[in-house]
Amino acid sequence: TGRPPNPMVNAGALLTASLVRGADPAARDARIAAGLAAFAGRDLAVDEGVAHDEHLLGDRNHALAHLMRAEGTMRVSADDAVAVYARACATVVDAETLAVMGATLACAGVNPRTGERVVPAQVARDVVSVMATCGVYDGSGRWMRAVGVPAKSSVSGAIVLAAPGRLGAAVVSPPLDAQGTSVRGRLASEAISDELHLHSFAAG
């Protein structure tokens, strides 16, 4: 179909960025920023230098966007989609903020600090399901076996975890393994899961 099925890898994230409602990239940026702020429970800044470099130097992302545009899947220009995606990627967070965002997903879309419903419960469920199956790139299967908690990793060295009905957690620590996941973050996540008995498939 030319439509990437996974929004948690670059091609899918680019297409998702292109589908955000807004008359232009600035309007789409604002909508994404508002959504992320609701998840975090506070306003978040964008590292403009990182956003600029991601937009200017993201040759692979531009290529993916052009391919989707050629297939008729992407309705906006490739540059438009990459620009919006780049700013979203450059949102500045720390481990505490990411943990609140993970907890919002774990609480069925309600931010536990603000009490605000950020997304419907079914959306939160679907997002956590995708995190469980492909949130840690090619290492997702091994992650679920070892850690057993839905997570999304990032090439920044950040990992956000969402254990439905239990908690949200986050780790930020480069460097990365071959799958693009924080080495120490993975070990810390395993320890947290073991200590708090969070593994989704453990009995009792």
Secondary structure, DSSP 8 states (H G I E B T S, - for coil): ----S-TTSHHHHHHHHHHS--SSHHHHHHHHHHHHHHHHTS---B-HHHHHHHHHH-HHHHHHHHHHHHHT---S-HHHHHHHHHHHHTB---HHHHHHHHHHHHTTTB-TTT--B-S-HHHHHHHHHHHHHHTTGGGHHHHHHHT-S-EEE-TTSEEEEEETTTEEEEEE---B-TTS-BHHHHHHHHHHHHHHT--TT---
